[in-house]
Amino acid sequence: MSTETHDIEARLAELFDAQDRAVQVAPREWDNLPLATVTELDERRTRRRWIGGGAAGLAVAGLAEMIALVAGLGGGSHDVVTKTPVGSDGNAKFKFVTEQVSLLADDFSIDANGTHFTSEGAQVDVHSDPGDSAYQTLELTWNEQGVEMRMNIYFAADAHNWWATEIRTYNGQAEGDWIEYMGNRFTTPRGQTFQGDVDLSPDPGQPAGHLHFSNLRLQAFRPPIVCQDRNHKYALHIVGGLEGGIVQVYDTTTCLPLDTRKYTIEANPADPALAAVKWDDVCNEGVPGDVCKRINVTATGSTSVHFTAKENATGDLVAELNVDVTPSGLPRACTQSETQNLLNAIGAYRVTHGANAKPSEADLVTGKLLMTESDQWDIKYDVNGSPQIVGVGACVGSRFAEASGVLK
């Protein structure tokens, strides 16, 4: 690397350090409160972190020539080269997609403990902590070469941009522990995708390792499907399902969640004898208003729950949706958690084939997004194109709908 490049990096590092020290970030008193997650985090997964916007949200005037060098300052040895997005993602070899985060790459590998890991041929467990409008995660778990491997990426955002604050991978040993790649990376406008080649070395003091992505296409804080409806100003969206899920009101124009404390949200079962609704309202406990309304629905029979949101100031109905629920006593293969794999696969398919695509199970298998077609579930699409997973075989009569809707 030339002396000039070293000088540029030094100047930029000094600038970011000065900006970071100048930005005051208020402490979050509710930092360790539990949040609704897709699955419970085990003891080796990190607790949620609150990272202030700091230098990541500040523009750097007059340094356009440095853009290709700055994507990874902040610890360790970093090499992130940005690209201009071109072509289709249909041929992406690696696809890890949740409702919140999409990661596609032509090549992916982790070197740790003298072993090369790629996840190829493994069944990868893909989850996200849905967090809120400023925090999300992407969490991968798989078994390869006799050990459990993991990769977690932690994301932050403000009103304009999203970025990754930390990446962790397992160390390739039988008793897995973390290798950390700290520092803000991939800063990208909300609603847009970062694209580039990534090669990272761990922070000083960490075990030896290397993280590689070729032609990475990464987007966090993905707009939910309700944001595609431009016919209505507001929409209801449920993150994390009906067992501890977060009920949110979205502005479909900005595609940002709103403060639910300004709305009265109700959930009424079509048949109260078959379903019960319990709210966990933590809005007065320091939790941000866009994630403070949690819900638990239990069912003894198949019915539906009707959600409404009314503006407190006017009493006007602004959004509503219906969600089908199933008895909790159904076999495990018929529970909501088992259908999430199908919904994740549909989400991944739509990333590469368009938001309105309606793939069949055969399409998902052909696209290597599912291992095999299910004999318990079938995919149906409603008039708005929202996927509904309908039980067949042993699960006949059960039903799970994507928890999104707009005012009819």
Rosetta blueprint (number, residue, H / E / L):
1 M L
2 S L
3 T H
4 E H
5 T H
6 H H
7 D H
8 I H
9 E H
10 A H
11 R H
12 L H
13 A H
14 E H
15 L H
16 F H
17 D H
18 A H
19 Q H
20 D H
21 R H
22 A H
23 V L
24 Q L
25 V L
26 A L
27 P L
28 R L
29 E L
30 W L
31 D L
32 N L
33 L L
34 P L
35 L L
36 A L
37 T L
38 V L
39 T L
40 E L
41 L L
42 D L
43 E L
44 R L
45 R L
46 T L
47 R L
48 R L
49 R L
50 W L
51 I L
52 G L
53 G L
54 G H
55 A H
56 A H
57 G H
58 L L
59 A L
60 V L
61 A L
62 G L
63 L L
64 A H
65 E H
66 M H
67 I H
68 A H
69 L H
70 V L
71 A L
72 G L
73 L L
74 G L
75 G L
76 G L
77 S E
78 H E
79 D E
80 V E
81 V E
82 T E
83 K L
84 T L
85 P L
86 V L
87 G L
88 S L
89 D L
90 G L
91 N L
92 A L
93 K L
94 F E
95 K E
96 F E
97 V E
98 T L
99 E L
100 Q L
101 V L
102 S E
103 L E
104 L E
105 A E
106 D L
107 D E
108 F E
109 S E
110 I E
111 D E
112 A E
113 N L
114 G L
115 T E
116 H E
117 F E
118 T L
119 S L
120 E L
121 G L
122 A L
123 Q L
124 V L
125 D E
126 V E
127 H E
128 S L
129 D L
130 P L
131 G L
132 D E
133 S L
134 A L
135 Y E
136 Q E
137 T E
138 L E
139 E E
140 L E
141 T E
142 W E
143 N E
144 E E
145 Q L
146 G L
147 V E
148 E E
149 M E
150 R E
151 M E
152 N E
153 I E
154 Y E
155 F E
156 A E
157 A E
158 D L
159 A L
160 H L
161 N E
162 W E
163 W E
164 A E
165 T E
166 E E
167 I E
168 R E
169 T E
170 Y E
171 N L
172 G L
173 Q L
174 A L
175 E L
176 G L
177 D L
178 W E
179 I E
180 E E
181 Y E
182 M E
183 G E
184 N E
185 R E
186 F E
187 T E
188 T E
189 P E
190 R L
191 G L
192 Q L
193 T L
194 F E
195 Q E
196 G E
197 D E
198 V E
199 D E
200 L E
201 S E
202 P L
203 D L
204 P L
205 G L
206 Q L
207 P L
208 A L
209 G E
210 H E
211 L E
212 H E
213 F E
214 S E
215 N E
216 L E
217 R E
218 L E
219 Q E
220 A L
221 F L
222 R L
223 P L
224 P L
225 I H
226 V H
227 C H
228 Q H
229 D L
230 R L
231 N L
232 H L
233 K L
234 Y E
235 A E
236 L E
237 H E
238 I E
239 V E
240 G L
241 G L
242 L L
243 E E
244 G E
245 G E
246 I E
247 V E
248 Q E
249 V E
250 Y E
251 D E
252 T L
253 T L
254 T L
255 C L
256 L E
257 P E
258 L L
259 D L
260 T H
261 R H
262 K H
263 Y E
264 T E
265 I E
266 E E
267 A E
268 N E
269 P E
270 A L
271 D L
272 P L
273 A L
274 L L
275 A E
276 A E
277 V E
278 K E
279 W E
280 D E
281 D E
282 V L
283 C L
284 N L
285 E L
286 G L
287 V L
288 P L
289 G L
290 D L
291 V L
292 C L
293 K E
294 R E
295 I E
296 N E
297 V E
298 T E
299 A E
300 T L
301 G L
302 S L
303 T E
304 S E
305 V E
306 H E
307 F E
308 T E
309 A E
310 K E
311 E E
312 N L
313 A L
314 T L
315 G L
316 D L
317 L E
318 V E
319 A E
320 E E
321 L E
322 N E
323 V E
324 D E
325 V E
326 T L
327 P L
328 S L
329 G L
330 L L
331 P L
332 R H
333 A H
334 C H
335 T L
336 Q H
337 S H
338 E H
339 T H
340 Q H
341 N H
342 L H
343 L H
344 N H
345 A H
346 I H
347 G H
348 A H
349 Y H
350 R H
351 V H
352 T H
353 H H
354 G L
355 A L
356 N L
357 A L
358 K L
359 P L
360 S L
361 E H
362 A H
363 D H
364 L H
365 V H
366 T H
367 G L
368 K L
369 L L
370 L L
371 M L
372 T L
373 E L
374 S L
375 D L
376 Q L
377 W E
378 D E
379 I E
380 K E
381 Y E
382 D L
383 V L
384 N L
385 G L
386 S L
387 P E
388 Q E
389 I E
390 V E
391 G E
392 V L
393 G H
394 A H
395 C H
396 V L
397 G L
398 S L
399 R E
400 F E
401 A E
402 E L
403 A L
404 S E
405 G E
406 V E
407 L L
408 K L
